[in-house]
Amino acid sequence: MPDCCRYYYQKIVLEHNHILTRSPSMTKQMRGHKLKEDAVEDIINVMNKARVSHTKVMNILNECVGGSHNLNMTSRDIQNR
């Protein structure tokens, strides 16, 4: 394999370079941990086309999953779509 396709590490730092979350339950609110389910996206799209407010969309989704603690998105996520 030619050298142009190889990578070499010059330095490895094992310490974290950011603040860790205080609670593991908060990680579901992080962008990288949010799961995007096609079925939920489709439901949200249908409700948006029907001009259902984001608050009502959140209420419906919360009912479907048994509460906001089981939902991996926030009201702001719905607004930002």
Backbone torsions as a table, in degrees:
resi	resn	phi	psi	omega
1	MET	NA	131.6	-179.9
2	PRO	-68.2	152.9	-178.1
3	ASP	-62.5	-22.9	-178.8
4	CYS	-66.3	-16.2	-177.1
5	CYS	-105.6	7.3	-179.0
6	ARG	-108.7	148.9	177.7
7	TYR	-119.6	142.6	179.4
8	TYR	-126.7	138.7	176.2
9	TYR	-90.3	129.7	176.9
10	GLN	-94.4	-29.5	-176.2
11	LYS	-152.0	137.2	176.8
12	ILE	-122.5	124.3	178.8
13	VAL	-112.0	119.4	-175.3
14	LEU	-89.1	-13.4	179.5
15	GLU	-76.1	153.2	175.9
16	HIS	-73.0	144.4	178.4
17	ASN	-107.7	19.8	178.7
18	HIS	-149.1	165.3	179.4
19	ILE	-76.2	132.3	177.5
20	LEU	-81.1	153.9	178.6
21	THR	-68.7	150.1	-179.7
22	ARG	-74.2	-27.2	-173.7
23	SER	-136.9	133.5	177.1
24	PRO	-59.7	-26.5	180.0
25	SER	-69.0	-18.0	179.5
26	MET	-79.8	-16.8	-176.9
27	THR	-64.7	-24.2	-180.0
28	LYS	-68.4	-16.0	178.0
29	GLN	-88.2	-8.5	179.3
30	MET	-76.9	143.4	-176.3
31	ARG	-53.5	-43.5	-178.0
32	GLY	-69.4	-17.1	-177.9
33	HIS	-101.1	-7.4	-178.6
34	LYS	-75.5	126.9	179.8
35	LEU	-90.6	134.2	176.6
36	LYS	-106.6	113.2	180.0
37	GLU	-100.9	129.9	-177.0
38	ASP	-58.8	-40.4	-178.7
39	ALA	-63.5	-42.2	179.6
40	VAL	-67.6	-41.3	177.5
41	GLU	-59.8	-40.9	179.5
42	ASP	-64.5	-42.6	179.0
43	ILE	-62.7	-43.7	179.7
44	ILE	-63.1	-42.3	179.1
45	ASN	-61.4	-42.4	179.2
46	VAL	-63.3	-44.5	-179.7
47	MET	-66.7	-36.4	177.1
48	ASN	-64.5	-41.0	178.1
49	LYS	-64.2	-31.0	178.4
50	ALA	-85.2	6.6	178.4
51	ARG	60.9	35.7	173.7
52	VAL	-77.7	132.4	-177.5
53	SER	-64.8	153.8	-178.4
54	HIS	-62.8	-30.3	177.7
55	THR	-64.8	-43.7	178.7
56	LYS	-69.0	-35.8	175.9
57	VAL	-59.8	-45.7	179.0
58	MET	-62.2	-41.8	178.9
59	ASN	-61.2	-42.8	179.0
60	ILE	-64.6	-46.3	179.9
61	LEU	-63.1	-40.0	177.8
62	ASN	-61.3	-40.5	177.5
63	GLU	-63.7	-39.3	-177.8
64	CYS	-66.4	-34.7	-175.2
65	VAL	-102.9	1.1	176.4
66	GLY	86.1	25.3	176.0
67	GLY	126.0	157.7	-176.3
68	SER	-65.4	-26.1	179.4
69	HIS	-67.4	-18.0	178.2
70	ASN	-96.4	-4.3	-177.5
71	LEU	-96.6	133.8	-176.8
72	ASN	-97.5	29.9	174.3
73	MET	-145.6	160.8	-178.8
74	THR	-111.2	171.3	177.1
75	SER	-60.7	-35.6	178.3
76	ARG	-63.9	-36.5	177.3
77	ASP	-61.4	-40.4	179.1
78	ILE	-66.3	-43.2	179.1
79	GLN	-61.9	-38.7	-174.7
80	ASN	-78.1	-7.3	-179.1
81	ARG	-67.3	NA	NA
